Amino acid sequence: MIILTGGCFGCTQNNNADKMKTIERDNAVIDYKIEGNGDTTLLFVHGSYIDQTYWSEQVKYFSDRYKVVTLDLPAHGLSGKGRNHWTFDGFAEDVIAVIKELDLKNVILIGHSMAGDINLIAATSWPAPIIGFIAVDFFKNAGTPLSPEFRKQADAILENLKKDFAGTNEQYVRKVLVTPQTPQDITNRVVTAYRAAYEPMGMETMPQIFNMYPTEQKLLPRLKVKLYLINVDYIPTNEEPLKQYAVNGYELIHMKGTSHYPMIENPEALNKLLQQVITKISSGNKDCTDHPCGHRL
């Protein structure tokens, strides 16, 4: 199952109370926020069609101990839409631009959904400052092409997007990304975001989302840090490709009881699991550095 999920950078400060700032890359302003101080930086990257506000509970929880950075990817949230082309490589360059512009050190990349792939490209393109890598509800079939059944479904989704972009996005949320137990306000929030998504960006990136497996096959073995996954059990994770491609090891932590959006549906539980992983990364992850391991909670 797929979850839908140059040069010198000029920095402009808004100087407002919530510390929102922007830089510009490739004709798009990138809106970002910094909270807290610390030797370790937690860089949170959101998933498809949503924005950095989905991480607000994580920012509040971690900013008293770490430097916490969030951003709106271009064509999301408050960031700009001025590009002619939209690619995962471009989004990864945006993440790298923020790291470089802010001169971030000891960075733990934390990405939800498609940001797992974006962060993977960023971490393998600019590995020097990266000390940790966490994906939230992603890499459930890493490096694996769609089965014929799911390829047929993906093709139907792509065709329907051409006819009714907003409506097709809404149906995907309701059928795949949330569950019958998801609180209505959360379902409404995600549906609203998906319906309002910037269509030129969505139409160009959706085919890429369904075909990222060759990139994962190529780049997961190049990831220089251990891969940590915090995945919700409403859709299971296939560990076999992780054993093949995550050559520096992986740890899979299972979270129960939410939809694809644990950061807003059960932030307390997710924060606790994130803290456990961050502590392991900060201490050198001595318990499982030489081989892949799975961890159920």
HUFEN-V492818 format. One record per residue. N is the residue number from 1. RES is the residue in one letter. SS is DSSP state (H for helix, E for strand, - for the rest). PSI is psi in whole degrees, -180 to 180 (none if undefined). D_CENTER is the distance of its C-alpha to the mean C-alpha in whole Angstrom. Layout:
BEGIN
[[N:RES:SS:PSI:D_CENTER] [N:RES:SS:PSI:D_CENTER]]
END
This chain:
BEGIN
[[1:M:-:129:17] [2:I:-:132:14] [3:I:-:115:11] [4:L:-:-6:11] [5:T:-:none:9] [6:G:-:122:23] [7:G:-:-138:25] [8:C:-:138:25] [9:F:-:122:23] [10:G:-:130:25] [11:C:E:129:24] [12:T:E:122:25] [13:Q:E:136:25] [14:N:-:-18:26] [15:N:-:38:27] [16:N:-:173:27] [17:A:-:-28:26] [18:D:-:8:23] [19:K:-:29:22] [20:M:E:137:20] [21:K:E:168:20] [22:T:E:152:20] [23:I:E:172:20] [24:E:E:136:21] [25:R:E:133:19] [26:D:-:53:21] [27:N:-:21:22] [28:A:E:130:19] [29:V:E:138:19] [30:I:E:116:16] [31:D:E:130:16] [32:Y:E:168:15] [33:K:E:140:16] [34:I:E:133:18] [35:E:E:143:19] [36:G:-:174:21] [37:N:-:156:22] [38:G:-:162:22] [39:D:-:-24:22] [40:T:-:137:19] [41:T:E:128:16] [42:L:E:114:13] [43:L:E:107:10] [44:F:E:129:7] [45:V:E:128:5] [46:H:-:170:5] [47:G:-:-167:5] [48:S:-:129:8] [49:Y:-:-2:11] [50:I:-:-154:10] [51:D:-:-179:10] [52:Q:H:-17:10] [53:T:H:-18:13] [54:Y:H:-18:11] [55:W:H:11:11] [56:S:H:-39:15] [57:E:H:-31:16] [58:Q:H:-39:14] [59:V:H:-48:15] [60:K:H:-38:19] [61:Y:H:-40:19] [62:F:H:-13:18] [63:S:-:-10:19] [64:D:-:-10:23] [65:R:-:-21:22] [66:Y:-:162:19] [67:K:E:125:18] [68:V:E:124:15] [69:V:E:132:13] [70:T:E:160:11] [71:L:E:157:11] [72:D:E:118:11] [73:L:-:148:10] [74:P:-:143:14] [75:A:-:14:15] [76:H:-:149:13] [77:G:-:-128:15] [78:L:-:2:17] [79:S:-:165:16] [80:G:-:167:19] [81:K:-:23:19] [82:G:-:12:22] [83:R:-:155:21] [84:N:-:-25:23] [85:H:-:149:20] [86:W:-:119:16] [87:T:-:159:15] [88:F:H:-38:11] [89:D:H:-40:14] [90:G:H:-43:14] [91:F:H:-39:11] [92:A:H:-39:11] [93:E:H:-33:14] [94:D:H:-43:13] [95:V:H:-45:11] [96:I:H:-39:14] [97:A:H:-42:16] [98:V:H:-44:15] [99:I:H:-46:16] [100:K:H:-47:19] [101:E:H:-40:20] [102:L:-:-3:20] [103:D:-:51:21] [104:L:-:140:18] [105:K:-:157:20] [106:N:-:59:18] [107:V:E:128:15] [108:I:E:114:12] [109:L:E:129:9] [110:I:E:114:7] [111:G:E:138:3] [112:H:E:136:3] [113:S:-:-129:5] [114:M:-:-20:5] [115:A:H:-18:3] [116:G:H:-46:4] [117:D:H:-40:7] [118:I:H:-47:7] [119:N:H:-33:7] [120:L:H:-45:10] [121:I:H:-43:12] [122:A:H:-45:12] [123:A:H:-31:13] [124:T:H:-18:15] [125:S:H:-33:16] [126:W:-:72:17] [127:P:-:-17:17] [128:A:-:-48:20] [129:P:-:-2:18] [130:I:E:121:15] [131:I:E:-10:17] [132:G:E:156:14] [133:F:E:119:11] [134:I:E:129:9] [135:A:E:136:7] [136:V:E:115:7] [137:D:-:59:9] [138:F:-:177:8] [139:F:-:41:11] [140:K:-:-20:13] [141:N:-:59:15] [142:A:-:134:14] [143:G:-:19:16] [144:T:-:124:19] [145:P:-:157:20] [146:L:-:143:20] [147:S:-:161:24] [148:P:H:-38:26] [149:E:H:-48:26] [150:F:H:-29:22] [151:R:H:-40:23] [152:K:H:-41:25] [153:Q:H:-41:23] [154:A:H:-43:21] [155:D:H:-38:23] [156:A:H:-40:25] [157:I:H:-46:22] [158:L:H:-38:22] [159:E:H:-40:25] [160:N:H:-32:25] [161:L:H:-34:22] [162:K:H:-30:25] [163:K:H:-38:28] [164:D:-:85:26] [165:F:H:-53:22] [166:A:H:-45:22] [167:G:H:-39:23] [168:T:H:-41:22] [169:N:H:-43:18] [170:E:H:-44:20] [171:Q:H:-35:21] [172:Y:H:-41:18] [173:V:H:-50:17] [174:R:H:-32:20] [175:K:H:-26:21] [176:V:H:-42:17] [177:L:H:-25:15] [178:V:-:171:17] [179:T:-:169:20] [180:P:-:-22:24] [181:Q:-:-7:23] [182:T:-:129:20] [183:P:-:144:22] [184:Q:H:-36:23] [185:D:H:-33:22] [186:I:H:-45:18] [187:T:H:-46:19] [188:N:H:-40:21] [189:R:H:-46:18] [190:V:H:-43:15] [191:V:H:-44:18] [192:T:H:-43:19] [193:A:H:-43:16] [194:Y:H:-37:16] [195:R:H:-32:19] [196:A:-:3:19] [197:A:-:148:16] [198:Y:-:112:18] [199:E:H:-44:20] [200:P:H:-40:20] [201:M:H:-45:17] [202:G:H:-43:16] [203:M:H:-30:19] [204:E:H:-32:18] [205:T:H:-27:14] [206:M:H:-44:15] [207:P:H:-32:17] [208:Q:H:-39:15] [209:I:H:-41:12] [210:F:-:-6:16] [211:N:-:35:17] [212:M:-:-6:14] [213:Y:H:-37:16] [214:P:H:-36:18] [215:T:H:-42:16] [216:E:H:-42:14] [217:Q:H:-38:18] [218:K:H:-40:19] [219:L:H:-30:16] [220:L:H:-41:15] [221:P:H:-19:19] [222:R:H:-8:18] [223:L:-:122:16] [224:K:-:-4:18] [225:V:-:165:17] [226:K:-:144:16] [227:L:E:120:13] [228:Y:E:132:13] [229:L:E:130:11] [230:I:E:99:12] [231:N:E:137:12] [232:V:E:140:14] [233:D:-:0:17] [234:Y:-:-25:18] [235:I:-:125:17] [236:P:-:161:18] [237:T:-:130:16] [238:N:-:111:19] [239:E:-:-16:19] [240:E:H:-47:22] [241:P:H:-28:19] [242:L:H:-40:18] [243:K:H:-31:21] [244:Q:H:-43:22] [245:Y:H:-28:19] [246:A:-:77:18] [247:V:-:-21:21] [248:N:-:15:20] [249:G:-:156:20] [250:Y:E:158:17] [251:E:E:126:17] [252:L:E:119:16] [253:I:E:124:16] [254:H:E:130:17] [255:M:E:140:17] [256:K:-:157:19] [257:G:-:9:20] [258:T:-:177:17] [259:S:-:-155:15] [260:H:-:-2:12] [261:Y:-:63:11] [262:P:H:-24:13] [263:M:H:-24:12] [264:I:H:-20:14] [265:E:H:-36:16] [266:N:-:69:17] [267:P:H:-31:16] [268:E:H:-46:19] [269:A:H:-43:18] [270:L:H:-42:14] [271:N:H:-40:16] [272:K:H:-44:18] [273:L:H:-41:16] [274:L:H:-42:14] [275:Q:H:-40:17] [276:Q:H:-44:19] [277:V:H:-44:16] [278:I:H:-40:16] [279:T:H:-42:20] [280:K:H:-45:20] [281:I:H:-45:18] [282:S:H:-30:21] [283:S:-:6:24] [284:G:-:0:23] [285:N:-:52:22] [286:K:-:-14:26] [287:D:-:-18:26] [288:C:-:52:24] [289:T:-:-18:24] [290:D:-:-8:26] [291:H:-:156:25] [292:P:-:147:22] [293:C:E:153:22] [294:G:E:150:21] [295:H:E:116:21] [296:R:-:135:22] [297:L:-:none:22]]
END
